[in-house]
């Protein structure tokens, strides 16, 4: 494709490059999923808001505000040269470490449902582990931009050490599901950088062994309940059973928007971790398939952006962002449909949570910038 075409469709950057427009498909997916998420939060979260004595639409209003903040950040980052992020990767990672330390070892950490994952700063609460996903992707892009050597001492000191600290501080919250996502990001980025498949296999076995050592009794009980939820239908198996009932109630076409009965205090965390079950009840299996298709389309667009990127830093960063969002989405959907044991992972764009939405849209902004094809002006014709 000639530079002359990009002069018409894109813009001329002051750095001596002509930029193509960002990936339009990715922009459409981001906008649709985010706005659909606000609509579903209005439906799934209304009863919870009433129980808390607030406006039935208060969750949706807060999410809408966060959407505008995230949209602004996405637009800014889509115009910011992703190559400059390399200089901030280590700093951002250590900022995340400090925030996680504040959660784990100070009264600023907020415990919800037995997990201490939120940081309270005045009236604001946010989840630093969401920022950690982007930080880990940036560190891996820095570490593997030149080669896939994981035995380099400098890499361990500068890049791998912060990742290890972030993972450790996340485990003790406890937030094992997020650490698993970190692991998926690391393995995929290493594979893209040219890491040998045999070594990746050994890493997976080693990671599984480490998980078997650090897993806690309540996490083991979740696996047992997942295998047989009917053994404790009013206790540990309650969430799984109520979630499956929502899918069964919805059938193929669903009961209609706002018509879910399971969200009325039957299904816990209907507006967050189990919002996919509410989608299944209100929009049916057809709606569930549509959401799966949209996330698969997002993953495809992300992989395509990574494949077309000319430099390894951008290629690995695009891979990390895509895998981060994609793996989290499918873990959430798998939990709601009982394909994997229950774990507290929100669905990107759709679940209620300001931190998750803003950071996810920031990652999309970076991915949109990487999607812009850069052609040197020297190639102008």
Helices and strands as residue ranges (DSSP letters): H 3-9, E 11-12, E 17-19, H 24-44, H 46-51, H 58-78, G 82-88, H 89-105, E 109-112, E 115-121, E 124-126, H 128-144, H 153-155, I 156-160, H 161-171, H 176-192, H 197-214, H 217-227, G 229-232, H 238-250, H 275-308, H 312-336, H 354-371, E 374-376, G 377-379
